[in-house]
Amino acid sequence: MSKTQKIYFLSDFHLGAPDPLRSLEREKIICAFLEEVSNDATEIFLMGDLFDFWYEYKKVVPKGYTRLLGKLAELSDRGITLHFFVGNHDMWVRDYFTQEMNLKIYFEPITIIRNGLRIHLGHGDGLGPGDKGYKRLKLIFRNPICQWLFGMLPPRIGMGLAAYFSQKSRAQTADREEHFLGENKEWLISYCKTYLGQENIDYFLFGHRHLPIDWPISYPEQARAARYINLGDWIRYNTYAVLEGSIISLKAYQKGEQSIVRRDR
């Protein structure tokens, strides 16, 4: 990477929610952002839940999202490497994005090295302590037989059921997502601390939490220190992270950064 090139990370668009009109407004903002950063981006990491629900039928593409899909195809054609970490709302992705837009697809967290930095990243769902109910549900949803059975439903019924349960889940977690729970209660911070005890990492990047967070992580026993960044979402915050040189910064697009939860070392 040259000094003028950057790597961008963004997550949780939830296109399709809460209704087509507001989803379209959000999609246009996201596409405007992607066009702007295309001038200096060498890679873009999409960290999951781009859609409020996505199921890849063999012969059917879910209706909508043409602006985003077209923009991603355009960026790929221009030589920008695109990565997509599957989230809990779009976990039933198969090979459509790879075939049409050359996206690299990931189903689990990975560690990458960029500019000498070790960066551990993923969507963030099912990590850390607790949330055993979701972890069991995730095993069911990831099961190939369950996915095949869902695909037997007509798209109109399947997408309708998915929209109902997605809205119900969002209503149950909305209040919790808007508040920082404290270092000892944030499950992704707990995950980062445990992982840092096993492997030396410079940055942890996740989505899923919906709250933009920039927080120091340390493991004193091995004199290791890192930074945890949660990318927030594009429903309330329009937040993203960018790697410039040897620093990853959490920023907001067309909005102030006062909603970002920060703590210096």
C-alpha positions in Angstrom: 0.0 0.0 0.0 1.2 3.5 -0.8 0.7 6.3 1.7 -2.3 7.5 -0.2 -4.1 4.2 -0.2 -6.4 3.1 2.6 -8.4 0.1 3.8 -12.0 0.7 4.9 -14.2 -1.4 7.3 -18.0 -1.0 7.7 -20.9 -3.1 8.9 -24.6 -3.5 9.7 -26.5 -1.7 6.9 -29.6 -3.9 7.5 -31.1 -2.9 4.1 -34.7 -3.8 3.9 -35.5 -2.5 7.4 -37.6 -1.0 8.8 -39.4 -0.3 5.5 -38.6 0.1 1.8 -38.5 3.9 1.8 -36.1 4.4 4.7 -34.0 1.5 3.5 -33.6 3.1 0.1 -32.6 6.4 1.7 -29.9 4.6 3.7 -28.8 2.6 0.6 -28.2 5.9 -1.3 -26.0 7.3 1.5 -24.0 4.0 1.7 -23.4 4.1 -2.1 -22.3 7.7 -1.9 -19.8 6.8 0.8 -18.5 3.9 -1.2 -18.0 6.1 -4.3 -16.1 8.7 -2.3 -13.7 6.2 -0.7 -13.1 4.4 -4.0 -10.7 7.2 -4.8 -8.1 5.9 -2.3 -9.4 2.5 -1.2 -7.3 -0.6 -2.0 -9.6 -2.9 0.0 -13.0 -2.7 1.6 -14.2 -5.0 4.3 -18.0 -5.4 4.7 -18.4 -6.9 8.1 -21.9 -8.4 7.9 -25.6 -7.8 8.1 -25.6 -5.8 4.9 -29.2 -7.0 4.6 -31.9 -7.4 7.2 -32.4 -10.8 5.6 -30.8 -12.6 2.7 -31.4 -16.1 1.4 -29.8 -17.3 -1.7 -32.4 -19.2 -3.7 -31.1 -21.2 -6.6 -33.0 -19.2 -9.3 -34.2 -16.2 -7.3 -32.5 -13.0 -6.1 -34.2 -11.1 -3.3 -35.9 -8.0 -4.6 -34.2 -4.6 -4.1 -30.7 -3.5 -3.2 -29.8 -2.8 -6.9 -27.8 0.3 -6.1 -25.6 -1.4 -3.5 -25.0 -4.5 -5.6 -24.3 -2.5 -8.7 -21.9 -0.3 -6.8 -20.0 -3.3 -5.3 -19.7 -4.8 -8.8 -18.4 -1.5 -10.1 -15.8 -1.2 -7.3 -14.7 -4.8 -8.0 -14.3 -4.1 -11.7 -12.1 -1.1 -10.8 -9.7 -3.3 -9.0 -10.7 -2.8 -5.4 -10.6 -6.0 -3.3 -13.9 -6.6 -1.5 -14.3 -8.8 1.5 -17.6 -9.9 3.1 -18.0 -11.4 6.5 -21.4 -13.1 6.8 -23.5 -11.8 9.6 -26.4 -13.3 11.6 -29.0 -11.6 9.3 -27.4 -12.7 6.0 -25.7 -15.9 7.0 -27.4 -17.8 4.2 -25.1 -16.4 1.6 -23.6 -18.9 -0.9 -21.7 -18.1 -4.1 -23.8 -15.4 -5.7 -21.6 -12.5 -4.5 -18.4 -14.2 -5.4 -19.6 -15.0 -8.9 -21.2 -11.7 -9.7 -18.9 -9.3 -7.7 -15.8 -11.3 -6.9 -16.4 -10.8 -3.1 -14.3 -12.9 -0.8 -16.7 -14.6 1.6 -15.9 -15.5 5.3 -18.1 -17.3 7.7 -15.8 -17.1 10.8 -13.4 -14.5 12.3 -9.9 -14.4 10.8 -6.6 -12.6 11.5 -5.0 -10.6 8.7 -1.8 -8.6 8.5 -1.8 -5.2 6.9 0.9 -2.6 7.1 2.6 -4.7 9.8 -0.5 -4.8 12.0 -2.2 -8.0 13.1 -5.9 -7.4 12.8 -8.5 -9.9 14.1 -11.9 -9.3 12.5 -15.3 -10.8 12.0 -19.0 -10.0 12.3 -19.0 -10.6 16.0 -22.1 -12.7 16.6 -21.8 -15.7 18.9 -18.5 -14.6 20.3 -17.6 -14.2 24.0 -19.5 -15.5 27.1 -23.2 -15.9 27.4 -25.9 -15.7 24.7 -26.2 -19.5 24.7 -29.6 -19.4 23.2 -28.4 -17.6 20.1 -25.3 -19.9 19.8 -27.6 -22.9 19.7 -29.8 -21.2 17.1 -26.8 -20.4 15.0 -25.9 -24.0 14.8 -29.3 -24.8 13.5 -29.3 -21.9 11.0 -25.9 -22.9 9.7 -26.9 -26.5 9.2 -27.1 -27.4 5.5 -30.2 -29.5 5.9 -32.1 -26.7 7.7 -31.0 -24.3 4.9 -32.2 -26.7 2.3 -35.6 -27.2 4.0 -36.0 -23.4 4.2 -35.3 -23.2 0.5 -38.3 -25.5 -0.2 -40.6 -22.7 1.0 -41.8 -20.4 -1.8 -39.8 -17.1 -1.7 -42.9 -15.1 -0.8 -43.5 -17.2 2.3 -39.8 -17.6 3.3 -39.0 -13.9 3.0 -42.2 -12.9 4.8 -41.3 -15.2 7.8 -37.8 -13.9 7.9 -38.9 -10.3 7.9 -41.3 -11.0 10.8 -38.7 -12.6 13.0 -36.0 -10.1 12.1 -38.3 -7.2 13.2 -39.2 -9.0 16.4 -35.5 -9.6 17.3 -34.6 -6.0 16.6 -37.4 -4.8 18.9 -36.1 -7.0 21.7 -32.5 -5.7 21.5 -33.0 -2.1 20.4 -32.6 -0.5 23.9 -29.6 -2.6 24.8 -27.8 -1.7 21.6 -28.0 2.0 22.3 -26.0 1.9 25.6 -22.5 1.0 26.5 -22.8 -1.7 29.1 -19.4 -1.2 30.8 -16.1 -2.9 30.1 -16.9 -6.0 32.2 -20.3 -6.5 30.6 -19.5 -6.0 26.9 -19.2 -9.5 25.6 -17.0 -8.6 22.7 -14.5 -6.9 25.0 -14.4 -10.1 27.1 -13.8 -12.1 23.9 -10.9 -9.7 22.9 -9.3 -10.0 26.3 -9.4 -13.8 26.2 -8.1 -13.9 22.6 -5.3 -11.4 23.4 -4.1 -13.8 26.0 -3.6 -16.5 23.3 -2.3 -14.4 20.4 -0.7 -11.1 19.9 -3.1 -8.8 18.1 -3.0 -5.0 17.4 -6.6 -4.4 16.5 -9.9 -6.2 17.0 -12.6 -5.2 14.5 -16.2 -6.3 14.7 -19.8 -5.3 13.8 -23.0 -6.8 15.2 -23.0 -4.7 18.4 -24.5 -1.7 16.5 -22.8 0.8 18.9 -19.6 2.5 17.7 -16.9 1.7 20.3 -13.2 2.4 20.3 -11.7 0.8 23.4 -8.2 -0.3 24.7 -7.6 -3.9 25.5 -4.7 -5.2 27.5 -3.4 -8.5 28.8 -0.9 -7.5 31.5 0.4 -11.1 32.1 2.0 -11.0 28.7 2.4 -7.3 28.3 0.1 -7.2 25.3 -2.1 -4.3 24.3 -4.6 -3.9 21.5 -7.6 -1.8 20.5 -11.1 -3.0 20.1 -13.2 -1.2 17.5 -16.9 -1.9 17.0 -18.0 -0.4 13.7 -21.5 0.6 14.8 -24.1 0.7 12.1 -25.6 2.7 9.2 -29.0 2.9 10.8 -28.2 5.5 13.4 -24.5 6.3 13.2 -23.0 5.9 9.7 -19.7 4.9 11.3 -16.8 3.1 9.7 -13.1 2.5 10.4 -10.2 3.3 8.1 -6.6 2.0 8.1 -4.1 4.7 7.2 -0.5 3.9 7.7 -0.2 2.1 11.0 -3.4 3.5 12.6 -7.0 2.4 12.4 -9.4 5.2 13.2 -13.2 5.0 13.9 -15.1 7.8 12.1 -18.6 8.9 11.1 -19.8 9.8 7.6 -21.9 12.9 7.2 -22.5 12.9 11.0 -20.7 14.0 14.1 -18.6 11.6 16.0 -19.9 12.4 19.5 -21.9 9.1 19.6 -18.7 7.0 19.4 -17.8 5.5 22.8 -14.1 6.1 23.2 -11.5 5.6 25.9 -7.8 6.3 25.6 -5.2 3.9 27.0 
